Amino acid sequence: MLAGMSPVFVIIGSVFAAIAALIHVYIFVLESLTWTKESTRKVFGVRSAEEAELMKPLAYNQGFYNLFLALGAVVGVIMIWAAAIPQAGFAVAIFALACMVLAAVVLITSNRRMARSALIQGLAPLLAIVFLVLGCCTAAAA
């Protein structure tokens, strides 16, 4: 299963990957399912119901991107623990998690006022990547 890997780091990385996936599923719900609700509009700083309606197709699409990234992280972690070749799971998980981190970087570079949101969506996947890589590297070095 995890031969040649540090299970403690892989467990920690897997937990952070699951947290990242949950955050991105929540973002999917906000953007694709509840976008026009007043509470969701407040989260994203959308001033009016009319503005939300105009943005709805874009938000809907973006929400599904978040859902697919979450699914990639989850499938990757499942493959790490269940597959005969966990390296494939690492590749899937790291790719999805890296996309999450890069999306957070794009968010903050496009609007500095979005630093809190970028931190929320980017920190857990970044920590997941760090621990998953440590899980591979520390055992390989031993």
GURO-89595 format. One record per residue (C-alpha): x, z, y; residue in three letters. Coordinates in pm, 1 decimal, padded with zeros to 6 digits, always signed. Each point is the difference from the previous one (the first is absolute). Example, Ala and Ser with C-alpha at 12.3 -4.5 7.8 and 13.67 -1.06 7.14 Angstrom:
<sites>
+----------+----------+----------+------+
!        X !        Z !        Y ! resn !
+----------+----------+----------+------+
! +01230.0 ! +00780.0 ! -00450.0 !  Ala !
! +00137.0 ! -00066.0 ! +00344.0 !  Ser !
+----------+----------+----------+------+
</sites>
This chain:
<sites>
+----------+----------+----------+------+
!        X !        Z !        Y ! resn !
+----------+----------+----------+------+
! +00000.0 ! +00000.0 ! +00000.0 !  Met !
! +00227.8 ! +00120.3 ! +00279.8 !  Leu !
! +00327.0 ! -00029.4 ! -00190.9 !  Ala !
! +00294.2 ! -00005.2 ! +00235.8 !  Gly !
! -00204.3 ! +00130.2 ! +00292.7 !  Met !
! -00031.0 ! +00339.8 ! +00166.4 !  Ser !
! -00355.1 ! +00111.7 ! -00084.5 !  Pro !
! -00020.7 ! +00258.7 ! +00279.3 !  Val !
! +00065.9 ! -00255.4 ! +00272.0 !  Phe !
! -00228.5 ! -00253.3 ! -00168.6 !  Val !
! -00280.6 ! +00257.8 ! -00012.4 !  Ile !
! +00045.0 ! +00085.3 ! +00368.2 !  Ile !
! +00013.9 ! -00369.9 ! +00088.8 !  Gly !
! -00312.1 ! -00064.5 ! -00205.4 !  Ser !
! -00186.3 ! +00277.7 ! +00181.6 !  Val !
! +00095.6 ! -00143.3 ! +00338.4 !  Phe !
! -00101.3 ! -00347.4 ! -00121.0 !  Ala !
! -00340.7 ! +00138.0 ! -00099.3 !  Ala !
! -00036.6 ! +00167.2 ! +00340.3 !  Ile !
! +00092.0 ! -00328.3 ! +00170.0 !  Ala !
! -00257.6 ! -00181.7 ! -00212.3 !  Ala !
! -00270.8 ! +00252.7 ! +00091.6 !  Leu !
! +00081.4 ! -00036.3 ! +00370.4 !  Ile !
! -00026.7 ! -00378.1 ! -00027.4 !  His !
! -00328.1 ! +00020.3 ! -00191.6 !  Val !
! -00131.4 ! +00220.3 ! +00281.1 !  Tyr !
! +00113.8 ! -00257.6 ! +00255.5 !  Ile !
! -00179.7 ! -00266.1 ! -00208.1 !  Phe !
! -00320.4 ! +00203.8 ! +00016.0 !  Val !
! +00031.0 ! +00034.9 ! +00377.2 !  Leu !
! +00083.3 ! -00362.6 ! +00068.4 !  Glu !
! -00216.4 ! -00176.3 ! -00255.9 !  Ser !
! -00294.8 ! +00228.9 ! -00067.0 !  Leu !
! -00061.2 ! +00223.0 ! +00302.8 !  Thr !
! +00156.3 ! -00202.8 ! +00281.4 !  Trp !
! -00303.6 ! -00002.8 ! +00230.2 !  Thr !
! -00080.7 ! +00372.1 ! -00033.9 !  Lys !
! +00067.5 ! +00203.4 ! +00310.5 !  Glu !
! +00234.4 ! +00238.6 ! -00182.4 !  Ser !
! +00212.3 ! -00290.7 ! -00124.3 !  Thr !
! +00001.2 ! -00165.6 ! +00341.2 !  Arg !
! +00142.6 ! +00323.3 ! +00144.7 !  Lys !
! +00280.0 ! +00003.2 ! -00258.2 !  Val !
! +00108.8 ! -00349.3 ! +00103.8 !  Phe !
! -00075.1 ! +00033.0 ! +00371.1 !  Gly !
! -00271.2 ! -00267.7 ! -00004.1 !  Val !
! -00204.3 ! +00060.6 ! +00315.1 !  Arg !
! -00338.3 ! -00145.0 ! -00089.8 !  Ser !
! -00221.3 ! -00116.2 ! -00284.4 !  Ala !
! +00018.7 ! -00351.5 ! +00143.0 !  Glu !
! +00379.3 ! +00004.0 ! -00006.1 !  Glu !
! -00009.4 ! +00128.1 ! -00358.9 !  Ala !
! -00232.1 ! -00284.3 ! -00101.7 !  Glu !
! +00239.3 ! -00254.4 ! +00150.6 !  Leu !
! +00293.5 ! +00152.4 ! -00186.8 !  Met !
! -00189.9 ! +00057.1 ! -00325.5 !  Lys !
! +00122.3 ! -00310.9 ! -00190.7 !  Pro !
! +00362.6 ! +00080.2 ! +00082.9 !  Leu !
! -00037.3 ! +00366.3 ! -00091.2 !  Ala !
! -00178.3 ! -00092.0 ! -00323.4 !  Tyr !
! +00286.3 ! -00229.4 ! -00099.1 !  Asn !
! +00267.4 ! +00251.7 ! +00095.1 !  Gln !
! -00178.6 ! +00271.0 ! -00195.3 !  Gly !
! +00031.5 ! -00204.4 ! -00315.4 !  Phe !
! +00374.1 ! -00043.8 ! +00062.3 !  Tyr !
! +00023.5 ! +00378.7 ! +00000.0 !  Asn !
! -00203.3 ! +00021.9 ! -00319.5 !  Leu !
! +00222.0 ! -00254.6 ! -00175.6 !  Phe !
! +00315.6 ! +00185.0 ! +00105.4 !  Leu !
! -00149.7 ! +00321.4 ! -00136.8 !  Ala !
! -00080.5 ! -00173.8 ! -00328.0 !  Leu !
! +00357.1 ! -00130.6 ! -00020.6 !  Gly !
! +00141.5 ! +00349.2 ! +00041.5 !  Ala !
! -00238.4 ! +00144.3 ! -00260.2 !  Val !
! +00058.9 ! -00278.6 ! -00252.6 !  Val !
! +00375.1 ! +00035.7 ! +00050.3 !  Gly !
! -00008.6 ! +00374.4 ! -00065.1 !  Val !
! -00220.1 ! -00046.7 ! -00306.4 !  Ile !
! +00245.3 ! -00258.0 ! -00130.6 !  Met !
! +00293.5 ! +00235.6 ! +00061.1 !  Ile !
! -00156.4 ! +00268.0 ! -00217.3 !  Trp !
! -00190.6 ! -00207.4 ! -00256.2 !  Ala !
! +00194.2 ! -00320.2 ! -00047.6 !  Ala !
! +00275.2 ! -00063.9 ! -00247.9 !  Ala !
! +00196.4 ! -00149.0 ! +00290.3 !  Ile !
! -00032.7 ! +00241.3 ! +00295.3 !  Pro !
! +00232.7 ! -00218.8 ! +00208.3 !  Gln !
! -00287.2 ! -00244.7 ! +00049.6 !  Ala !
! -00212.5 ! +00286.9 ! +00128.2 !  Gly !
! +00273.9 ! +00097.7 ! +00242.1 !  Phe !
! +00012.1 ! -00355.4 ! +00132.6 !  Ala !
! -00375.9 ! -00012.4 ! +00055.2 !  Val !
! -00014.4 ! +00348.0 ! +00154.5 !  Ala !
! +00302.0 ! -00049.1 ! +00226.1 !  Ile !
! -00135.2 ! -00332.9 ! +00125.3 !  Phe !
! -00341.7 ! +00144.9 ! +00087.3 !  Ala !
! +00152.5 ! +00311.8 ! +00155.6 !  Leu !
! +00250.3 ! -00204.2 ! +00202.8 !  Ala !
! -00286.9 ! -00212.6 ! +00133.7 !  Cys !
! -00174.2 ! +00321.3 ! +00110.8 !  Met !
! +00313.7 ! +00121.5 ! +00177.6 !  Val !
! +00057.1 ! -00335.6 ! +00167.4 !  Leu !
! -00363.6 ! -00012.1 ! +00114.3 !  Ala !
! +00054.5 ! +00341.1 ! +00162.3 !  Ala !
! +00311.7 ! -00133.8 ! +00174.4 !  Val !
! -00197.6 ! -00298.9 ! +00128.0 !  Val !
! -00274.0 ! +00233.6 ! +00121.4 !  Leu !
! +00234.2 ! +00218.0 ! +00204.5 !  Ile !
! +00200.3 ! -00292.4 ! +00137.9 !  Thr !
! -00320.1 ! -00171.4 ! +00111.6 !  Ser !
! -00137.8 ! +00308.8 ! +00175.8 !  Asn !
! +00204.0 ! +00317.0 ! +00057.4 !  Arg !
! -00324.2 ! +00199.3 ! +00041.5 !  Arg !
! -00061.6 ! -00062.7 ! -00370.4 !  Met !
! +00297.9 ! +00215.2 ! -00104.0 !  Ala !
! -00222.0 ! +00264.6 ! -00162.6 !  Arg !
! -00191.9 ! -00262.7 ! -00197.0 !  Ser !
! +00322.5 ! -00169.6 ! -00104.3 !  Ala !
! +00137.5 ! +00332.7 ! -00118.3 !  Leu !
! -00317.3 ! +00069.9 ! -00200.5 !  Ile !
! +00008.0 ! -00338.0 ! -00172.8 !  Gln !
! +00377.1 ! -00028.4 ! -00037.2 !  Gly !
! +00147.6 ! +00339.9 ! -00085.1 !  Leu !
! -00144.4 ! +00051.2 ! -00350.4 !  Ala !
! +00103.4 ! -00345.5 ! -00124.8 !  Pro !
! +00345.8 ! +00043.0 ! +00153.0 !  Leu !
! +00044.3 ! +00332.5 ! -00178.8 !  Leu !
! -00129.3 ! -00158.7 ! -00321.4 !  Ala !
! +00262.2 ! -00273.8 ! +00025.3 !  Ile !
! +00278.0 ! +00251.3 ! +00067.1 !  Val !
! -00090.1 ! +00217.3 ! -00299.2 !  Phe !
! -00063.2 ! -00290.2 ! -00236.7 !  Leu !
! +00338.1 ! -00151.2 ! +00089.4 !  Val !
! +00165.1 ! +00340.6 ! -00040.5 !  Leu !
! -00168.2 ! +00024.4 ! -00339.8 !  Gly !
! +00167.9 ! -00322.8 ! -00104.0 !  Cys !
! +00336.3 ! +00056.1 ! +00165.0 !  Cys !
! +00069.5 ! +00362.8 ! -00089.2 !  Thr !
! -00054.7 ! -00059.0 ! -00369.9 !  Ala !
! +00195.8 ! -00325.1 ! +00008.8 !  Ala !
! +00291.9 ! +00180.7 ! +00163.6 !  Ala !
! -00008.4 ! +00286.7 ! -00252.8 !  Ala !
+----------+----------+----------+------+
</sites>
